[in-house]
Amino acid sequence: MTNYFNLNKLTAGEPYALYRKAIWIYIFLLIFEGALRKWVLPSLATPLLLVRDPIAIWLTIVGLQKGWIKSGYAKTMMVVASISFFLAIVVGHHNLFVALFGWRIYFFHFPMIFVMGKVLTRTDLLKIGQFMLWISIPMTILIFMQFHSPQTAWVNMGVGGEGTAGFAGAMGYMRPPGTFSFTSGYVMFQAVVGCYLLYYLLMNNSFPKQFQFPKIVIIILAVCYLLSIPTSISRTHFFQTGVFLIFLFIAAMKKNKLKSKFLKFAIMTIVAGIILYLSGVGGTSLEAFTARFNNASEIEGGVSSTIGDRYVGGLLGSLINFNIPLFGYGIGLGTNVGAKIMGGDMYSFGFNGENEWSRIIGECGMLLGLIIIGIRLFFSLDIWKRAYNLLIKKYDLLSWMLSAGMMLTIPQGQWSIPTNLGFCILFGGLTLAAVNSSKKNRI
């Protein structure tokens, strides 16, 4: 396989060094914000919820000043969000702070994707991938501790040093959150890990030495990921892994030289899974995961029903909810923070705040809500199409694998949750940067 890996080009872009460092801080805070809120600075749990916002605001302002944010998707999103902000104050919930909390999602965080796409190089993408994979090892140890420890243990301490961070699982076991405030943050983290891990499993030997993992480390990373699926007791983690494998299979079928690698990978994965099962490692977590899977499927009507309700059903349910005002109840109201400020929760105001498309239409109304949904959907499809073309023409596996995570997060990820929002923006920025940098390099 021919590789184009010009280290001079990969490390180009020194004028952007300051902004790349800011993105690294954003990533670090994204992973450890929950740890700060639970264990280190519990008294500051509430303000730390917005700890990444100053970075997003600064990078977006810089991006506007320097002309980096030229995309019609970003500009339209900022305009629509601003209109919705004004309407929320005038005819919606009338609360400035709630409106600002909702507005910032679209006006500062979404445009940050395009700044990341501009300033990140292939070296940055590989280093970020290595960082995520290295972190996944101690993270797996942590969720094992959380899974097997009582909810009163310090590892299961809740945000603000109160209660527990675990969430309902099965067989008396709770879904562990890792360093995050809630289990959904850990699942999103594992989505990034999964995309990069599958990429490295096939391409590791093609990298220069400084970008390679030792074989033993690759094996440890794969074992940690396999163990994380049942230990997380998360069906989302399981399903997203299946999506990543499908993307990897499609890529392997497009390149003959990778078919043998993919077959070897598949066999090794099956063997490793059998060995782990027979050894009894993770046996309890596997039983809990299976019980959770079966119980949830029975309640929600099976896998197809669950997927239909969460995706298609969310949009259709909003379209036929004629009680929603023309301009919605006001941007920000469907978030946990906004709802609490207004004295309720995400279910108190006539729409389902947990379903992303329902939340958007409930907050912004049918017209503006559909525009926001359309921007997120068509932006994702646009970048996915570019990644697919690069897969076919240049065999750019990095762009393709990152696009798998992007397609699961940008269109319908829960942007109302700050941690989820951070990972959605990260996936969008990494994928866009991979697509843009593919013009000069490919691996």
VMD Tcl script that draws the C-alpha trace (Angstrom):
set ca {
  {0.00 0.00 0.00}
  {1.34 3.40 -0.94}
  {1.54 5.87 1.91}
  {1.92 9.60 1.64}
  {3.32 10.73 4.95}
  {5.36 13.89 4.57}
  {6.37 14.88 8.10}
  {7.21 18.41 7.00}
  {3.71 18.89 5.65}
  {2.16 17.08 8.60}
  {3.74 19.49 11.04}
  {3.08 22.56 8.93}
  {0.84 25.34 10.15}
  {2.94 26.79 12.97}
  {0.99 30.09 12.85}
  {-1.95 28.08 14.21}
  {0.01 26.64 17.15}
  {-1.76 28.78 19.76}
  {-5.20 27.76 18.51}
  {-4.24 24.09 18.38}
  {-3.13 24.33 22.02}
  {-6.54 25.79 22.89}
  {-8.21 22.82 21.21}
  {-6.01 20.47 23.24}
  {-7.15 22.22 26.43}
  {-10.75 21.86 25.25}
  {-10.22 18.11 24.79}
  {-8.50 17.74 28.17}
  {-11.33 19.57 29.94}
  {-13.89 17.53 28.03}
  {-12.46 14.29 29.42}
  {-11.72 15.48 32.96}
  {-14.44 18.07 33.58}
  {-16.55 15.43 35.35}
  {-13.61 14.45 37.56}
  {-13.20 18.08 38.57}
  {-16.91 18.38 39.36}
  {-17.03 15.11 41.33}
  {-13.69 14.70 43.08}
  {-11.40 17.71 42.82}
  {-13.58 20.85 43.00}
  {-17.08 19.64 43.93}
  {-18.00 23.03 45.38}
  {-17.56 24.52 41.88}
  {-19.57 21.84 40.11}
  {-22.11 24.27 38.66}
  {-19.74 26.85 37.10}
  {-17.45 24.05 35.86}
  {-20.35 22.92 33.68}
  {-19.36 25.76 31.34}
  {-15.60 25.44 31.75}
  {-15.04 24.85 28.00}
  {-17.25 27.71 26.85}
  {-14.56 30.44 27.03}
  {-12.40 28.39 24.64}
  {-15.27 27.88 22.20}
  {-16.19 31.58 22.37}
  {-12.60 32.72 21.81}
  {-11.92 30.32 18.93}
  {-15.18 31.24 17.21}
  {-14.48 34.97 17.53}
  {-10.95 34.43 16.17}
  {-12.38 32.31 13.37}
  {-14.79 35.07 12.40}
  {-12.10 37.73 12.54}
  {-9.67 35.73 10.42}
  {-12.27 34.57 7.91}
  {-11.98 30.89 8.79}
  {-15.72 30.44 9.27}
  {-16.92 30.81 5.69}
  {-19.29 27.86 5.63}
  {-22.92 28.58 4.86}
  {-23.86 25.95 7.43}
  {-22.14 27.86 10.23}
  {-23.36 31.30 9.16}
  {-26.96 30.13 8.74}
  {-26.86 28.36 12.11}
  {-25.61 31.53 13.82}
  {-28.33 33.65 12.22}
  {-31.13 31.20 13.01}
  {-29.91 30.80 16.60}
  {-29.83 34.58 17.05}
  {-33.38 34.94 15.71}
  {-34.51 32.18 18.05}
  {-32.72 33.90 20.94}
  {-34.58 37.15 20.24}
  {-37.92 35.35 19.94}
  {-37.33 33.47 23.21}
  {-36.92 36.79 25.03}
  {-39.88 38.50 23.33}
  {-42.54 35.80 22.92}
  {-41.04 32.69 24.52}
  {-39.96 32.00 28.09}
  {-38.62 35.61 28.53}
  {-35.59 34.46 30.53}
  {-32.27 35.94 29.36}
  {-30.03 33.35 31.03}
  {-31.98 30.39 29.67}
  {-31.92 31.90 26.19}
  {-28.16 32.55 26.40}
  {-27.53 28.96 27.51}
  {-29.36 27.63 24.46}
  {-28.02 30.22 22.02}
  {-24.36 29.56 22.85}
  {-24.69 25.97 21.57}
  {-25.29 27.08 18.00}
  {-23.51 30.44 17.93}
  {-20.17 29.45 19.49}
  {-19.81 25.69 19.75}
  {-21.04 24.63 16.29}
  {-18.81 27.15 14.43}
  {-15.84 25.83 16.40}
  {-16.03 22.75 14.15}
  {-14.84 24.88 11.24}
  {-12.00 26.41 13.24}
  {-10.81 22.90 14.11}
  {-11.09 21.93 10.47}
  {-8.87 24.87 9.55}
  {-6.05 24.67 12.12}
  {-5.62 20.95 12.89}
  {-3.04 19.01 10.87}
  {-2.69 15.27 10.33}
  {-0.10 15.21 13.06}
  {-2.64 16.72 15.45}
  {-5.23 14.13 14.46}
  {-2.82 11.26 15.06}
  {-1.65 12.70 18.38}
  {-5.24 13.20 19.52}
  {-5.97 9.60 18.56}
  {-2.95 8.34 20.49}
  {-3.95 10.41 23.52}
  {-7.50 9.05 23.50}
  {-6.29 5.47 23.15}
  {-3.74 5.78 25.97}
  {-6.38 7.34 28.24}
  {-8.76 4.46 27.47}
  {-6.57 2.03 29.43}
  {-6.84 3.70 32.86}
  {-10.44 4.65 31.99}
  {-11.28 0.95 31.61}
  {-9.68 0.22 34.99}
  {-11.75 3.04 36.49}
  {-15.10 1.79 35.16}
  {-14.24 -1.70 36.42}
  {-13.70 -0.22 39.87}
  {-16.97 1.72 39.60}
  {-18.87 -1.32 38.38}
  {-17.71 -3.59 41.21}
  {-17.69 -0.97 44.00}
  {-20.71 0.03 46.09}
  {-22.40 3.26 45.08}
  {-21.18 4.82 48.32}
  {-17.52 4.39 47.27}
  {-15.56 7.51 46.30}
  {-15.18 6.31 42.71}
  {-18.98 6.48 42.36}
  {-19.35 9.90 43.94}
  {-21.83 12.15 42.20}
  {-21.43 15.68 40.88}
  {-20.82 18.16 43.65}
  {-19.65 15.40 45.97}
  {-23.23 14.29 46.59}
  {-25.11 11.11 45.76}
  {-23.85 8.79 43.05}
  {-22.83 9.25 39.44}
  {-23.98 5.75 38.49}
  {-27.13 5.26 36.44}
  {-29.66 2.43 36.38}
  {-28.21 -0.72 34.82}
  {-29.23 -4.31 35.58}
  {-28.94 -7.02 38.25}
  {-28.28 -4.37 40.87}
  {-25.28 -2.96 39.00}
  {-25.14 0.64 37.82}
  {-23.80 2.01 34.54}
  {-20.37 3.50 35.34}
  {-19.54 7.05 34.15}
  {-15.73 6.90 34.25}
  {-14.32 10.38 34.77}
  {-17.51 11.91 33.42}
  {-20.51 13.33 35.24}
  {-22.86 10.85 33.61}
  {-22.59 7.55 31.76}
  {-23.45 9.15 28.40}
  {-20.14 11.04 28.54}
  {-18.23 7.78 28.88}
  {-20.12 6.24 25.95}
  {-19.27 9.26 23.79}
  {-15.63 8.97 24.82}
  {-15.65 5.32 23.79}
  {-17.04 6.34 20.40}
  {-13.88 8.37 19.75}
  {-11.75 5.51 21.08}
  {-13.57 2.97 18.89}
  {-13.07 4.92 15.66}
  {-9.38 5.50 16.32}
  {-8.77 1.95 17.59}
  {-10.14 0.30 14.46}
  {-8.12 2.71 12.35}
  {-4.91 1.90 14.24}
  {-5.56 -1.84 14.23}
  {-5.35 -1.83 10.44}
  {-2.89 0.99 9.82}
  {-0.49 0.96 12.79}
  {2.35 -0.74 10.89}
  {2.07 1.82 8.08}
  {3.00 4.75 10.33}
  {6.48 6.14 10.98}
  {7.89 4.74 14.22}
  {7.00 7.79 16.29}
  {3.32 7.32 15.48}
  {3.16 3.56 16.03}
  {1.91 1.70 19.07}
  {3.91 -1.34 20.21}
  {2.06 -4.56 19.38}
  {1.52 -5.41 23.03}
  {-0.10 -2.01 23.58}
  {-2.41 -2.53 20.60}
  {-3.50 -5.84 22.12}
  {-4.11 -4.20 25.52}
  {-6.13 -1.42 23.87}
  {-8.28 -3.95 22.01}
  {-8.87 -6.01 25.17}
  {-9.81 -2.88 27.14}
  {-12.29 -1.88 24.47}
  {-13.88 -5.34 24.36}
  {-14.21 -5.37 28.15}
  {-15.67 -1.87 28.19}
  {-18.76 -2.91 26.22}
  {-20.37 -5.20 28.81}
  {-18.95 -3.25 31.76}
  {-20.60 -0.06 30.51}
  {-24.00 -1.87 30.49}
  {-24.74 0.45 27.58}
  {-26.64 -0.62 24.49}
  {-25.55 2.59 22.76}
  {-21.91 1.56 23.22}
  {-22.72 -1.83 21.70}
  {-24.67 -0.42 18.75}
  {-22.12 2.27 17.90}
  {-19.37 -0.36 17.88}
  {-21.41 -2.28 15.34}
  {-21.65 0.84 13.16}
  {-17.88 1.35 13.33}
  {-17.29 -2.27 12.31}
  {-19.61 -1.82 9.33}
  {-17.64 1.25 8.24}
  {-14.40 -0.69 8.62}
  {-15.79 -3.60 6.62}
  {-16.84 -1.26 3.80}
  {-13.35 0.25 3.75}
  {-11.70 -3.18 3.69}
  {-13.85 -4.29 0.78}
  {-12.69 -1.26 -1.21}
  {-9.01 -2.19 -0.98}
  {-7.77 -5.70 -1.73}
  {-4.62 -5.34 0.38}
  {-6.75 -4.60 3.44}
  {-9.11 -7.54 3.04}
  {-6.57 -9.92 4.52}
  {-5.87 -7.47 7.36}
  {-9.55 -7.17 8.10}
  {-10.00 -10.95 8.06}
  {-7.05 -11.34 10.44}
  {-8.50 -8.65 12.68}
  {-11.92 -10.33 12.70}
  {-10.48 -13.72 13.61}
  {-8.30 -12.26 16.36}
  {-11.27 -10.35 17.78}
  {-13.44 -13.47 17.89}
  {-10.66 -15.50 19.50}
  {-9.96 -12.76 22.05}
  {-13.66 -12.56 22.90}
  {-13.86 -16.32 23.41}
  {-10.74 -16.33 25.60}
  {-12.08 -13.47 27.72}
  {-15.42 -15.25 28.10}
  {-13.89 -18.61 29.04}
  {-11.42 -16.98 31.44}
  {-14.28 -15.44 33.37}
  {-12.85 -11.93 33.08}
  {-15.78 -9.57 32.85}
  {-18.23 -12.43 33.35}
  {-20.37 -10.54 35.84}
  {-20.48 -7.43 33.69}
  {-21.44 -9.56 30.68}
  {-24.36 -11.04 32.62}
  {-25.49 -7.59 33.70}
  {-25.13 -6.27 30.15}
  {-27.16 -9.16 28.73}
  {-29.87 -8.64 31.33}
  {-29.99 -4.92 30.59}
  {-30.19 -5.59 26.86}
  {-33.04 -8.11 27.20}
  {-35.03 -6.06 29.72}
  {-34.79 -2.86 27.70}
  {-35.70 -4.62 24.47}
  {-38.79 -6.15 26.07}
  {-39.93 -2.80 27.44}
  {-39.20 -0.81 24.27}
  {-40.33 -3.44 21.77}
  {-37.03 -4.71 20.43}
  {-34.09 -3.19 18.60}
  {-35.98 -2.00 15.51}
  {-38.64 -0.34 17.63}
  {-36.04 1.36 19.82}
  {-34.15 2.76 16.83}
  {-37.38 3.87 15.18}
  {-38.61 5.65 18.30}
  {-35.31 7.39 18.94}
  {-34.68 8.59 15.41}
  {-37.65 8.68 13.03}
  {-40.17 8.76 15.86}
  {-38.52 11.77 17.47}
  {-38.98 13.93 14.39}
  {-42.45 12.66 13.50}
  {-43.61 13.09 17.07}
  {-42.54 16.72 16.97}
  {-44.19 17.34 13.61}
  {-47.58 16.17 14.87}
  {-47.33 18.00 18.21}
  {-49.67 20.86 17.34}
  {-49.48 22.29 20.86}
  {-45.99 23.70 20.22}
  {-46.17 27.47 19.52}
  {-45.15 28.75 16.09}
  {-41.82 30.00 17.42}
  {-41.48 27.37 20.13}
  {-41.26 27.78 23.88}
  {-37.87 29.45 23.70}
  {-34.32 28.39 22.99}
  {-32.59 26.78 25.96}
  {-35.77 25.61 27.69}
  {-35.28 21.98 26.69}
  {-31.89 21.72 28.40}
  {-31.53 20.48 31.96}
  {-30.05 23.80 33.04}
  {-32.70 25.89 31.32}
  {-35.57 23.79 32.61}
  {-34.26 23.94 36.19}
  {-33.90 27.72 36.02}
  {-37.54 27.87 34.91}
  {-38.59 25.62 37.80}
  {-39.15 22.32 36.00}
  {-37.42 19.57 34.10}
  {-37.04 18.56 30.44}
  {-40.55 17.07 30.43}
  {-42.36 20.01 32.05}
  {-42.99 22.19 29.03}
  {-44.88 20.09 26.50}
  {-42.03 18.33 24.64}
  {-39.45 15.63 25.23}
  {-36.12 17.27 26.01}
  {-34.28 13.94 25.85}
  {-35.11 13.48 22.17}
  {-32.87 15.92 20.33}
  {-35.09 16.73 17.37}
  {-38.13 17.04 19.62}
  {-36.17 19.39 21.88}
  {-35.07 21.60 18.99}
  {-38.57 21.97 17.56}
  {-40.04 22.44 21.03}
  {-37.57 25.22 21.77}
  {-37.44 26.98 18.41}
  {-40.73 26.12 16.74}
  {-41.39 24.21 13.55}
  {-39.76 26.55 11.01}
  {-36.57 27.50 12.83}
  {-36.31 24.06 14.41}
  {-36.41 22.28 11.07}
  {-33.76 24.65 9.71}
  {-31.44 23.78 12.62}
  {-32.09 20.06 12.16}
  {-31.53 20.42 8.42}
  {-28.20 22.20 8.92}
  {-26.95 19.46 11.23}
  {-28.16 16.69 8.93}
  {-26.95 18.11 5.60}
  {-23.61 19.24 7.04}
  {-23.04 15.67 8.25}
  {-24.05 14.16 4.92}
  {-21.81 16.61 3.07}
  {-18.71 15.73 5.13}
  {-19.58 12.02 5.05}
  {-19.81 12.15 1.25}
  {-16.41 13.86 1.05}
  {-14.93 11.23 3.37}
  {-16.40 8.46 1.22}
  {-14.97 9.99 -1.96}
  {-11.56 10.19 -0.28}
  {-11.90 6.55 0.73}
  {-12.60 5.55 -2.87}
  {-10.08 7.82 -4.61}
  {-7.22 8.05 -2.10}
  {-8.11 5.36 0.38}
  {-8.11 7.81 3.26}
  {-9.16 5.53 6.11}
  {-8.82 8.17 8.84}
  {-11.44 10.50 7.35}
  {-13.75 7.55 6.74}
  {-13.58 6.10 10.26}
  {-13.99 9.49 11.93}
  {-17.02 10.13 9.73}
  {-18.66 7.07 11.30}
  {-18.61 8.74 14.71}
  {-19.63 12.06 13.22}
  {-22.73 10.56 11.60}
  {-23.80 9.18 14.98}
  {-23.34 12.45 16.85}
  {-23.80 15.59 14.73}
  {-27.27 14.92 13.25}
  {-29.03 13.84 16.45}
  {-26.57 13.88 19.35}
  {-27.88 15.48 22.55}
  {-26.40 18.96 22.34}
  {-28.40 20.03 25.39}
  {-25.93 18.08 27.58}
  {-22.60 19.98 27.75}
  {-20.40 16.85 27.72}
  {-22.29 15.31 24.80}
  {-22.13 18.64 22.99}
  {-18.37 18.69 23.46}
  {-17.90 15.25 21.94}
  {-20.25 16.03 19.04}
  {-18.25 19.16 18.22}
  {-15.02 17.20 18.60}
  {-16.18 14.54 16.14}
  {-17.27 17.18 13.66}
  {-14.00 19.09 13.96}
  {-11.78 16.01 13.72}
  {-13.64 14.69 10.68}
  {-13.56 18.05 8.90}
  {-9.85 18.43 9.68}
  {-9.19 14.91 8.37}
  {-11.05 15.65 5.14}
  {-9.29 18.99 4.66}
  {-5.83 17.61 5.45}
  {-6.33 14.66 3.09}
  {-5.48 16.95 0.18}
  {-1.82 16.77 1.20}
  {-1.45 13.53 3.11}
  {-3.16 10.21 3.47}
  {-2.83 7.20 5.72}
}
mol new
graphics top color blue
foreach p $ca { graphics top sphere $p radius 0.5 }
foreach p [lrange $ca 0 end-1] q [lrange $ca 1 end] { graphics top cylinder $p $q radius 0.2 }
display resetview
